Amino acid sequence: MKIGILGSGLMGRALGRTWAAAGHDIAFSYARDEAKLARLARETGGTHGTVAEAIDGADAVLLAVHWSRVEDVLGQAGDLSGKVVLTCCVPLDEANETLVLGPRTSGAETLAAMRPGARWVACFNTVPSEAFAPVRARAGTGPAPQVVLYGDDPGAKKIAADLIRDAGFEPLEAGGLTTGRYVEPFAMLTAVLAYGQPGGPALTYRFEKL
């Protein structure tokens, strides 16, 4: 599967490397430094280029930029009609301290309103990037940690679920895009636990019904 990565920060890099290790063809895009994209492409055996080039022919697209960059990257992406777009974006202020949307809407719903033709699925926004490499390294050794996913397009959610499994996680179905109103604050909690508590940032979770 060809996956276009829009964003070269912690999440874009980590998921691009993870999916490349699972055998996917990764196209990196959107960075201040072109050399950074070239380096990621060399490391993963993928490609790099403009946002439009990363999207062209992609079976799925990952939006992984800071909320302040969303309008810019979507402007370069075009209307995205028919594209499966995974978003791990959390609508944070510039200081990465406060949600700028909610509780009556969410980042996921806002993105869908900005590009209504895209097939949006939100996932990976509740797992720190530092967890991806150790989770993949431990795949098959016990119950997989979960990743919450939510969206309104069943076919797009199936593709997202397969990519979640390829990363070593178990997809946790959580309904439609409106679920983002609750998941995005939960993402803030996982960040507090990962970066504000002892033990390091490679935090995972599993929910169990008894």
C-alpha positions as CSV (number, residue, x, y, z in Angstrom):
1,M,0.0,0.0,0.0
2,K,1.2,3.5,-0.8
3,I,0.9,5.9,2.2
4,G,1.4,9.6,1.8
5,I,2.7,11.2,5.0
6,L,1.8,14.9,5.4
7,G,4.1,16.1,8.1
8,S,7.7,15.2,9.2
9,G,7.5,15.7,12.9
10,L,7.5,13.1,15.6
11,M,4.3,11.3,14.6
12,G,4.9,11.5,10.8
13,R,8.4,10.1,11.2
14,A,7.5,7.4,13.7
15,L,4.5,6.1,11.8
16,G,6.3,6.4,8.4
17,R,9.1,4.2,9.7
18,T,6.7,1.8,11.3
19,W,4.7,1.3,8.2
20,A,7.8,1.0,6.0
21,A,9.0,-1.8,8.3
22,A,5.6,-3.5,7.7
23,G,6.2,-3.4,4.0
24,H,4.3,-0.3,2.9
25,D,5.5,2.2,0.3
26,I,5.9,5.6,2.1
27,A,6.0,9.0,0.5
28,F,7.1,11.8,2.9
29,S,6.2,15.4,2.5
30,Y,5.8,18.7,4.3
31,A,8.9,19.9,6.2
32,R,10.8,23.1,6.6
33,D,14.0,21.2,5.6
34,E,13.9,19.3,2.4
35,A,17.0,17.3,3.5
36,K,14.9,15.9,6.4
37,L,12.4,14.4,4.0
38,A,15.3,13.0,1.8
39,R,16.8,11.4,4.9
40,L,13.5,9.8,5.9
41,A,13.0,8.5,2.4
42,R,16.5,6.9,2.4
43,E,16.0,5.3,5.8
44,T,12.7,3.7,4.8
45,G,13.3,3.0,1.1
46,G,10.4,5.4,0.4
47,T,10.2,8.6,-1.6
48,H,9.7,12.3,-0.7
49,G,8.3,15.3,-2.5
50,T,5.6,17.9,-2.4
51,V,2.3,17.4,-0.6
52,A,0.6,16.9,-3.9
53,E,3.1,14.3,-5.0
54,A,2.7,12.4,-1.7
55,I,-1.0,12.2,-2.2
56,D,-0.9,11.3,-5.8
57,G,-1.7,7.6,-6.2
58,A,-1.8,7.0,-2.4
59,D,-4.1,4.4,-1.0
60,A,-4.1,6.2,2.3
61,V,-2.9,9.6,3.6
62,L,-1.7,10.5,7.1
63,L,-2.2,14.0,8.3
64,A,0.4,14.6,11.0
65,V,1.0,18.3,11.5
66,H,0.6,20.7,14.3
67,W,-2.9,22.2,14.4
68,S,-1.5,25.6,13.4
69,R,-0.3,24.2,10.1
70,V,-3.5,22.4,9.1
71,E,-4.9,25.1,6.8
72,D,-1.5,25.4,5.0
73,V,-1.1,21.7,4.4
74,L,-4.7,21.2,3.3
75,G,-4.3,24.1,1.0
76,Q,-1.4,22.3,-0.7
77,A,-3.4,19.0,-0.6
78,G,-6.4,20.2,-2.6
79,D,-9.9,18.9,-2.0
80,L,-8.8,15.3,-1.2
81,S,-12.1,13.9,-2.6
82,G,-12.3,10.2,-2.3
83,K,-9.0,9.9,-0.4
84,V,-8.8,7.9,2.9
85,V,-7.2,10.3,5.3
86,L,-6.0,9.3,8.7
87,T,-5.5,12.2,11.1
88,C,-3.6,12.0,14.4
89,C,-3.9,15.8,14.9
90,V,-5.0,17.2,18.2
91,P,-6.3,20.8,18.1
92,L,-3.7,22.4,20.4
93,D,-2.6,26.0,20.8
94,E,0.9,27.1,19.8
95,A,2.2,26.2,23.3
96,N,0.9,22.7,23.0
97,E,-0.9,23.2,26.3
98,T,-4.6,23.8,25.6
99,L,-7.3,22.4,23.3
100,V,-8.6,25.2,21.1
101,L,-11.8,23.2,20.2
102,G,-14.5,21.6,22.2
103,P,-16.6,20.4,23.9
104,R,-19.3,20.8,21.3
105,T,-17.1,20.1,18.4
106,S,-13.7,18.5,17.7
107,G,-10.6,18.7,15.5
108,A,-11.8,15.6,13.6
109,E,-15.2,17.2,12.8
110,T,-13.5,20.5,11.8
111,L,-11.2,18.7,9.4
112,A,-14.1,16.9,7.8
113,A,-15.9,20.2,7.4
114,M,-12.8,21.7,5.8
115,R,-12.5,18.8,3.3
116,P,-15.9,17.1,3.1
117,G,-15.0,14.9,0.2
118,A,-12.2,13.1,2.1
119,R,-12.8,9.8,3.9
120,W,-11.6,10.9,7.4
121,V,-10.6,8.5,10.2
122,A,-9.0,9.7,13.4
123,C,-6.5,7.4,15.1
124,F,-3.1,7.4,16.8
125,N,-3.7,10.7,18.5
126,T,-3.8,9.0,21.9
127,V,-0.4,7.2,21.7
128,P,2.9,9.0,22.0
129,S,5.3,8.6,19.1
130,E,7.9,7.0,21.4
131,A,5.7,3.9,21.8
132,F,5.6,2.8,18.1
133,A,9.1,1.2,17.9
134,P,8.8,-0.8,21.1
135,V,5.3,-1.9,20.3
136,R,6.3,-3.2,16.9
137,A,9.3,-4.9,18.4
138,R,7.1,-6.8,20.9
139,A,4.4,-7.7,18.4
140,G,3.0,-11.2,18.9
141,T,4.4,-11.6,22.4
142,G,1.2,-10.9,24.2
143,P,-2.0,-8.9,24.0
144,A,-1.5,-5.9,21.7
145,P,-2.1,-2.4,23.1
146,Q,-5.0,-0.6,21.6
147,V,-5.5,2.5,19.5
148,V,-8.8,4.3,19.5
149,L,-10.2,5.0,16.0
150,Y,-13.3,6.8,14.9
151,G,-14.8,8.0,11.7
152,D,-18.0,8.0,9.6
153,D,-16.8,5.9,6.6
154,P,-16.8,2.1,7.3
155,G,-14.5,1.3,4.4
156,A,-12.0,4.0,5.4
157,K,-12.1,2.7,9.0
158,K,-11.3,-0.8,7.8
159,I,-8.2,0.5,6.0
160,A,-7.2,2.4,9.1
161,A,-7.8,-0.7,11.3
162,D,-5.5,-2.7,9.0
163,L,-2.8,-0.1,9.3
164,I,-3.2,0.0,13.1
165,R,-2.6,-3.8,13.2
166,D,0.4,-3.4,10.9
167,A,1.9,-1.0,13.5
168,G,1.5,-3.7,16.2
169,F,-1.7,-2.4,17.9
170,E,-5.3,-3.5,18.2
171,P,-7.9,-1.2,16.7
172,L,-10.5,-0.1,19.2
173,E,-13.7,1.0,17.4
174,A,-15.1,4.1,19.0
175,G,-17.9,5.3,16.7
176,G,-18.2,8.4,14.4
177,L,-16.2,11.6,14.2
178,T,-18.2,13.2,16.9
179,T,-16.4,10.9,19.3
180,G,-13.4,13.2,18.9
181,R,-15.1,15.5,21.4
182,Y,-14.2,13.0,24.1
183,V,-11.0,11.4,22.6
184,E,-9.1,14.7,22.1
185,P,-9.3,15.5,25.9
186,F,-8.3,11.9,26.5
187,A,-5.3,12.5,24.3
188,M,-4.3,15.2,26.6
189,L,-4.5,12.8,29.5
190,T,-2.2,10.3,27.8
191,A,0.3,13.1,27.1
192,V,0.3,14.0,30.8
193,L,0.9,10.4,31.8
194,A,3.5,9.8,29.1
195,Y,5.6,13.0,29.6
196,G,4.7,14.1,33.1
197,Q,5.1,10.8,35.0
198,P,8.1,8.6,35.7
199,G,8.9,5.6,33.5
200,G,9.4,7.3,30.1
201,P,7.0,8.4,27.3
202,A,6.4,5.0,25.6
203,L,2.9,4.8,27.0
204,T,0.2,2.3,25.8
205,Y,-3.2,1.3,27.0
206,R,-5.8,-1.4,26.8
207,F,-9.5,-1.2,27.8
208,E,-11.1,-4.4,29.0
209,K,-14.8,-5.1,29.6
210,L,-15.3,-7.5,32.6
